[in-house]
Amino acid sequence: MTPFFVAIFLLATADTFTQAYESSGDGDTEDSTEDSSYDESVYDLSMESCMKQDLEYQTFKPQDIEARYMAVYGTRIFISLGKSTGIPATLFSFPTNGAFSASPNLTPFPSLVMHKFGDCNKIEEARGVQVDAVGRLWVLDYGSDDCNGKIWTIDLSDNDHTELIHRFGSRDWIRDLALDETPNGTLAYISQFGGQHIVVYSLERNQSWTVHTPGIKAYSIALSPKDEEPRQLYLGQLSSTELFSISVAELRNGNRTSNPKLIGNWTAEPYRMRMDNHGTMYATFRRKNFIQSWKTSQPFEEQHFHEVAGPNNCVPFTFALDHDGILLIMLFDYCNKPRLLEAAVGEKSFKTSPEQCQLFNIILICSNVFTVILSGLIILWLILRQRRNNSIPPNTNEVQEMPVIADNHADDVGPAESAAVRGRSHIRPGC
């Protein structure tokens, strides 16, 4: 096995293992019809750090947590919560690693001071979140009665640098987003509950516009993978089980109207949809205790992906896909203890976390060093072997053979015979 293949094997082996967490409480037994293995954690989510800063937040109750949207980057999870009394913010983060025995503390993200309802320059009510290819967290801000909706970006690779990049012309009832990143620029497709249209935002032009979708009020949204052309944007409605698609090419061309195409019907009304790198879509439903999936390369036929004992609130699930194809599912059981599940479902990407990139670089460097050393040893061995062959004269065996024979007989003959033997020593022995 060559050093190159050794390095690749080690890298693949390292990526095979996923982070496992020790549960801090008992959870319900779950069944899944999908051939996927899960790692599970049970979290007693608290806001102790917030309570220490403001007495108002001591009214927080765990059962008030209603997870809306989720994103993941490296070892951090970002989650937007429904606005409720006693909850100090609507966007939080918590780590996926650390001490096994400790449940994480929800931390307002990027900081508590960046959250204030009614302040147009702060995060008021976070909705859809997604991480792009360069490590920026996009956050949709629902706004308030006094402030229009807006878009924030938080650079997770640059000390969480936060920037308000766009203000919409109205509150717009924005919900979720899907990012279309191309060499020509980045477009955000945004679902807007209440109207028969979606919103398109161009990062490079810092402009947004509406695209009419006659007859469809989009609530949930999902984008097909980059390598599946022509790409499609999928739309689900809050009050309908119907699933539609529209052409991404039309959206890129700036069309202001796109007629949705009916794809099929879900079991229930979807409130969140996401697509993995294989082109499999996952959907969650209001007050339903299961997650469904559909392989978009095939005619519409939903599959039962995961199920729990029963929902405890309006939106029992939220989930996100990381750049390694890991599906993370946050769910809430009857004990109001959020649980985090991990399942490897998507194709791995080279856009991995900094820790994985560092591991790959170390393995690659070690492989190159080993190759250079091994090559040098082989060359040195060949040189020494060639010198040894050149130092041996021709017919060496014949020259050395007779003295050995003569010496062996020298003790058994007299002087005359010895002289005779010496006289014949130049004669090559016969058979």
N, C-alpha and C positions, 0 to 999 in steps of 0.2 A: 504494500500500500504506500503510495507516494505521500510526501509531506503535505501536498496541497489537499489531497482527499482526507488526510487525517484531520487537518484544520476544519474542513467543511463538516466532517462527521462530528467533531467536538462541538461546533457551533450549533448544529442541528440538535444534538443531544441536550445542550444547555437550554434551547428554546422549547423543548418538549415539556419541561416541567413548569407548572404554573404555581403562583403563590397560594398556599393553603393557610387557612386561618382557624384558630380554635374558637368554637362557639362559646358565647358567654351566657347562654340560656338554652332551654329546650325548644325545639321548633317542631312544626308538624311534619309528618312524613310526606314526601312529595313523589309524584310519579311523572315520568317523562317518556313519551313515545319516540323521541328523537335519540339517535345513537350518539349521545354526547355525555361526557362526564362533567360533574359539577364540583367546584369547591364552594364551600358555604361558610358564611360568618353571620353571627347574630349580634347586632349592635344595640346597645343602650345609648342612643344618641342623646347628648345633653348639650346645654348651652351655658354651662357654668361660667365660662370666660366672659360671656356677654352679661350675665347676671351680676358679676362683680363690678361691671362698668356702669350699670344703670339699673336702679331698683324696679323700673317699669317692667323689665323683662322677667321678673320673678313670677309673673303670672303665666309663664310658659307651661304648656301641658303637652306631653309627648303625643297624645292622641290627636292633637291639632295639626300634626305634621301631614301635609299632603304633597307628596313629591310630584313635580310637574315634568321637568326635563333634566337630562343628565348628560355629562360629557366626561371623558377621561383623557388624561395625558400623563404618561410615565407612571408614577406611583401616587398620583393625586386624582381624586374624583371631585367633580363639580356638579352641584345639584341645585335646581331652582325649586323653591317651595311656594305653595299658594299663600297669599297674604292672609294673616290671621292675627287676632289679638294675642299679644305676648310673644310673638315671633319678631325679633329685632330686625331681620333683613329677609330678603327673598332669594339671595344667592349665597351658597355656602360651599366650603371645601372641606375634605377630610382625607387622610392618607389611607392607602391600602396596605401599607407595611407597618412594621413596628412591633411592639410587644404583643405577643399572642393573647395574653390574659387581659389586656386593656381594650375597651371599646373606645372608638375615637370621639373626640369632641368636635361638634360642628363649629366651624369658624367662619364668621361672615367674610365674604371674599369680594374684592381684594382686601378690604378692611371695614370695620364697623362704621367709621366716619364717612365712608363712601355711599352709605345707604341712608336715604331720608325721603319718605313719601311727601310729595308736595313741593320738593325742591327740584327744579328743572335741570340743575347741574349735578344731581346725584342719581344713583340707581334707585328707582322708585318701586318697580315691580318687575323682576326678571322673569322672562318666559323662556323661549327657545335658546339653547346653547349648543355650540359646536366648535371643535378645534380644527383649524385648517392645517395645511401641510407644513407650514413654517412655525407652528407652535403658538399661534394666536387663538385665544378663546373669544369667539364671537358671542355677544349677549344681546338678545332682544329685550328692550325695556318697554313695558306696556304703557308707561306714563301715568298720568292722573287727570283729574278734571281740569287742572290748571296747566298741565304740561303735555305736549304731544309725545308720541312714541319716539324712540331713538334707538341707535345701535352703538354699542360699546365694543371695543376690542381690548383685550388684556394680553400682553406679550408674556407668555409663560416662560420663555427662554431668556427674557431680559428683565429679571427682577420684578415680574408682574406689572410692568409699565402699563398704565391704564389710559385709554384715550376715547373720548366721545367723538366718533367719526361722522355721525349723521343724525339729523333731526328730520322726522317726517312732517308733512304738511298738516297732519291731524293726528288724533290719538290712534286711529286706524285699526284698533282691535287686533293687533298683530299677535301671532301665536307661536309658530315654529318656523324653522328655516332649513334649507339645504344649500350647500356651497358647491358651486360649479367652478373649479379652478382649471384654467387653460393657459397655454403660453401667451394668449392675447389679453389675459386679465381674469379677474375673479368676479363672478356674479353670485349674488345671494337671492334665492327664491324663497319668498316669505308667504306663508298662509295667513289670510286675513279673514277672521270669522265675521260673518254678517253680510258681506257683500259678494256678488258673483264676480270675483276677480282675485288675482294674487298680486303681490308687489315684487318687483325686480329692482335690485340695487346693484349698481356698478361701483366697485371699490376705486378703480382708477379715475373714473369721472366724478365720483362722489355725487351721483344722481340716483334718484329712485323714480319709478313710474309704475302705473298699474296696467295689468294685462287682463282684459275681460275674459271670463270663462263662462259663457252663457249657460245658465241653468245649474251651475255648480258653485256652492259656497264652501270653499276649501277650508278644512280644519287641520287635518293631518297631512303630512307631506313626506315624500321619499324620492331620492334620485338614483337612477340606475348607475352601475359601475362605469369607470372611465373607459375600460377596454371593451365595452359593449356599445358599439355604434350601430344605428343612430340612438343616442341616449334619450331616455324618457323621464319625464317628471310625473310621479304618481300622486294623485290627490284623493283624499278620503273626506267624507262629510260627517259632521257630528250627528245629524238627524237621519242618516241613511246608511245602509250597508253597502252601497255601491262604491266600486273602486274605478277611478278614471285615470287616463294618462294623457299628457300633451307632449308635443315635440319640443325638445330642448333646442333644436336648430331654429325653430320659430322664435323662441325667447332670445337666443343669441343675436338674431337678425333684427331685433327691436320691434317685432310685431306687437301691436297693442290689443289684438284679439286672437285667442286660440281656442278652437272648438275641442273640448275634451272628448276622448274616445272611451266608451264603456268597456271595461276589462272583465268584470265579474262582480259577484256579491260575497262579502264576508259573512260570517255567522252573526255578527253584531256590528254596532257602529264603532269604528276605530277612532281612538283619540291620539294614538302615537304610532308611527311607522318608521322603520329604519331598514336599510339595505346593507348586506355584507358584501365582501369583495368577490364572492361567487355569484352574485346576482340573486340571492335569496332574501326575500322581504319578511320582516317580522312585524307583527301588529298586536297591540294591546287594546282592550275594550273597556268601556265604563261598566263598573260593577260586575265584571266577569273575572273568574278565577283562573283564566288560562291565557296563554300566548299562542297565536297561530302563525304559520309561515307559508310562503309560496315561492317556488322556484320560477322566476320570471322568464326563464328560457323555455318554459313549457306552458301549455294552455292553463288558464287559471284553475287551480284546484288546491284549496288551502289544506294544510297539514297541521295536526295537533302537535305543538312543539313542547309546551310545558304547562303544568297545572299544579295548583296548591289546594289546600283544604277549603278555602273560601275567602272571599274578599271582606275587608273590614271598613272600607271607605269607598268613595266614588272612583278613585284611581288607584287600585292596589299595586300596580306595576309602573315602573319606569325603567328604561334601559339605555345603554349606549354601546357602541362598538369602538374599540381602540384600533391603532394602526397595525396591530399584530393579528387582527381577526378574532379577538377575544370579545365575546358578548358578555357584558356585565349587566345583571338584572337586580334592581332594588325592589324588594317587595315588603309588604306589611301584613303580618298575621293578626289573629284575634288578640294577641297580647300587646299589640302596638309596638313590637320590637322589630325595627327594620332588619331585613336580612339581605345580604349581598351574595349573589351567585355568580360564578364565572363558568363559561362554557366556551371551548375552542370551536368556533363554527366557520370562521372565514379564512381566506387564503392569507398567508403571512406576507407582509410588506417589508421593504428595506427602510421604510420611514419609521424607525423604531425609536425607543427612548434613548437618552444619552447613555444610560448604563449599558444597554445592549450594544450600542455602537462602540463603546470603550472595550467591551469584551471581545467583539469582533476584531478590533484593531490589535489587541494583545495577542490573540490567536494567530492573526495574519503575520505579525512581526516575528513571533516564535517560529512559525512555519518557515519563513524566509531565512532566518538565522540557521535553523536546522538544515535547510537545503544547502546553504553556502558551506557549512562545516562538512556535511557529508560529501559534497562535490570535491572539496579540497582534499579530504582523506583518500578518495578514490584516485584523484590525479597523482597524489604523492605515492600511493601504492603502485600505480602503473609505472612511474618514473623509476622507483627502486627496483622493480621487477626487470625493467629493460636494462638497467645498469648491471644487474647480476648476470643476466644472460650474456651481455657483451664481455664480461670479465672471464668467462670460461673459454679456454682455447679449444680448437677442433681436435677430435680423436682423444680427448682426455682420458676416456675410459680405457683405450687400448694402451696408452703410454703407462698408465698406472697398474695395469693388470699383471705384467710379467714380474716386476719387482716383488709383488706380493707372493706370486707363485714361487719365485726363486727363494725368497726368505723362508717360505714354508718347508722347502726341501734342503735347505742349507745345513741343517742339523743332522740329516740322515746320510750324508755322503762324505766321502773323504776329500782330501785336498785336490786330488786329480779330477775327481768327479765334479767338484765345485768349480774348478777351472773350466772344465768342459761345459758345464752349465752356463758359466759366465760367457763362454765363447759362443754359445748358441742363443744367448739372451735376446739377440736382435732378430731371431727367427720367430715368426708368428706361429703359435701352437696350432696344430691341426685338430681334427675331431677326436 
